[in-house]
Amino acid sequence: MNLTRYWVVCMMVLFSTHLLVADEVDEASKPFIHPGLLHTTEELAFVKERISNAEEPWKSAWDRLRASSPASLEHVPVPYAKVVRGPYNNPNIGSSEMASDASAAYTHALQWCLTGEKAHSEKAIEILNAWSSTLEVVSGHDTKLLIGMMGVKFCNAAELIRHTDAGWLPADQDKFERMLREIFYPAIQDFYPTANGNWDASMIQTMIAMGVFLDDREMFDRAVDYYLHGEGNGAVRNYFNEFGECQESGRDQAHTQMGIGFLGCACEMAWKQGVDLYGAYDNRLALGFEYTARYNLGEDVPYEPYHSVDGRYHYRRISSDSRGRFSPIYDRVVYHYRDRVGLDMPYSERAALKTRTKDRSGAHVGWGNLMFVGLP
């Protein structure tokens, strides 16, 4: 190579490197969108208008929400300073109370946004403040799982309250941030690679939610990177094989739907921030939802036993345990894949219809049958 050509090549490499670094810097410094977890301002306005016009299916879903126990203004938060959750919630010291309050905080935040009724913002703030001013530690075998399941609900409630002029005092917001950074994040920051994948999945969704709420790009990116490239069972390529079978499909269908539901929640919040996790590895998540929905609708699916990370779990055949008991997780992914990107999701659509009249969200962020149907 002559000297002139050598310098041309060097300058091209330097220029390309500069562009890559500049792109990375721009992305890292890009501000988060708020509210920007599961719901945007525009989406809330859309649903609010449908409710005001008594349009279906929103009216029926709204009526169910309003009649539910988490929606009641009589709800009284019961915060614990020291929460303990053991295996399968035994022992249960404050764990159920945390779960109940997290669901209520989110449900009241939604009601505030969709009605403008101040009593609901005040109730959501009461719950958030009660926990952030009381909680000192979460411990026990299921610490990571509990925070992974409930942290995302607390964060979604807080995101809506903070960014809708609800009157949440800055000092109280600071206490909530402290709870996230000093109690929640240390427990989940390294995930749990060898556990069944729903554990990692729960932590991915909560870490994404915390990253956005806290405007912490490093935290957000840590969760995104783990979803895409993590070593654990909950990373997308480890949780689903190439045709959609789930790492927990041979365990039972309840935990399988927990895992895919948590990952779907993570994808939606990332999407709101311009990061497409839904489409990763040729829409691997969509394959997982379709496989799981198809089996739970009573059809046969292929099954190949495969070892989990480090070989800790090896389910030899697909499990019929809890088969046909659908979790309320399908509306959100159907909306994304079918309505946003034009990908057929026939089995997930049928599964979604079976959950339209369900009120209990359980481990999941609920009310998808209200908030993710028919969005423009």
Phi, psi and omega in degrees: 000129179284168188297319181298314181295322179302314182290327176297314179298316180300317181293323177296317179297315180297319180295317180296318179297319179299318180295317180297314179296319180298318179298318180295318179296316180299317181294318182293330182265358180295127182290150176286152176273135179226142345297139190213033172264252181278341186225136174260168178302318182293320179293320177298319179295322179299310181294320179301318179294319180296321178295316181299327180270003180056039180275148176263149007272006185294320182301313182295319178295320179295318178299321178294319178299312184296332181271355185281158181294323178295341183275351187288137174287352176277354181298130179244121180295147179232079182283149176243145174285320183234106181264136177231127173233117178269187180302132182052037175065035177222109008284163182234093180245094180083354181294312180294324178294320176298317180297315180298317182288325177297316178296319180293319179300315180294317182295321178289324176297319176298315181298322176300313183292329186265349180235335186076011181281116187299332181301329181281323175295322179295322179292317178300316179296319178303317182291313180300317181292323181300315182285318184289338178265355184244317189296131178245325184202147169241128183221178180107170183305321186261024181306308183299318182293316180299312179295321179297323181281320188263335179300322182294327178289315177301317182293320178295321175298312183296322179298316180293319182291317183296325190252025176226026177053048183273352178092022178283120185295141179305322180296325178286326174298321179298320178296320179294318176300319179299318179300318180295312186284322189261340181245310183286307188296315180302330182286332187246357190298333180254011177057203179211077191305325187268352177288164171306145194297340179296335177296304178304317183300319179297320182287326176301313182295319181288324179293321175298314181298317179294319180301317179291310183301320183274359186053043183249096184295323180297317179295315178301312182295328178299317179291318179299315181296323180291319176304317185277320191230006186297157181277345189274172182295338181272351174295146195300322181283341176270332182280328179239138170274189190291341178247013170102353175301141185260150178303332181256008180300330178272358179271294173187163186279339177292311180291326177300315180290332172299310183298311182291328178294318178296318179294322177297321177297316178300317181297320181295317180292322176295320179301321180299336180258014176083016180247119184266092172273336178305319187274000186301137177053056177056049176058046183301324179297320179299320177299319179295318178294317181293319178299312183293316179297317181300314180295318182286345173276359174104003181267160177280147176224153176292152178217131177233115177301132174215149186283144173284178179304131182065011176068020184292325180235139179216094182270119191278339180212157180295144185263137175266001178299124181068015179298133179087358176263100190274132173274153183279068187235358194268330184302319184295316182284329175296315178302315182294302189289319182280310189272324179279314189245358173076032179255125180297135179225062189298319182286321178293325176299315179295321177296320179300319180297330179286345180254003185297333181257009180273139181257333188273121181271335181062236183286345189264160169288119190273187174068027174295333179288351172258316192267348183230035177243124173072015179299147180290000000 
